[in-house]
Amino acid sequence: MVTSAISLLVIYTADLAACEEFYRGLGLRLVRERHGPGPEHLAATLSDGGVLEFYPARSQPPTGRLRLGLTVDADPGATGLQLPPGRHLLRDPDGRTVDLQVVAR
């Protein structure tokens, strides 16, 4: 069996500021980055080491139909999240489905 993992997922968004607010509200620690002459974007390193990045769509079309699954801590002090433990289906500002699993630790 080959070991594999997603190490990078890039999402192009029409509204970077709205996505920043939404995903920060889920507890992601987003930082602003810029690589060389590329556009400023947001990046979050996930607990498994994978990186989730949000780029302004600009010349790329926004990332369309996508279902993103995330697991976050239920502790509102750690995330600011006000959802009870369990599964929640949310929509991000671009209309993508976010399958959120809130766990109590």
Long-range contacts (C-beta under 8 A, 24 or more apart in sequence): 5-48, 5-49, 5-50, 6-50, 7-49, 7-50, 7-51, 8-50, 8-51, 8-53, 9-50, 9-51, 9-52, 9-53, 9-68, 10-53, 10-54, 10-55, 10-63, 11-52, 11-53, 11-54, 11-55, 11-63, 11-66, 11-68, 11-96, 12-54, 12-55, 12-56, 12-57, 12-60, 12-61, 12-62, 12-63, 13-54, 13-55, 13-56, 13-57, 13-62, 13-63, 13-93, 13-94, 14-57, 14-62, 14-94, 15-93, 15-94, 16-41, 16-42, 16-54, 16-55, 16-56, 18-93, 19-54, 19-92, 19-93, 19-94, 20-54, 21-93, 22-92, 22-93, 23-54, 23-92, 24-80, 25-80, 25-81, 26-70, 26-72, 26-79, 26-81, 26-98, 26-100, 27-72, 27-73, 27-78, 27-79, 27-80, 27-81, 28-52, 28-70, 30-54, 62-94, 63-94, 63-96, 64-96, 65-96, 66-96, 66-97, 67-96, 67-97, 67-98, 67-99, 68-92, 68-96, 68-97, 68-98, 68-99, 69-98, 69-99, 69-100, 69-101, 70-98, 70-99, 70-100, 70-101, 71-100, 71-101, 71-102, 71-103, 72-100, 72-101, 72-102, 72-103, 73-102, 73-103, 73-105, 74-102, 74-103, 74-104, 74-105, 75-104, 75-105
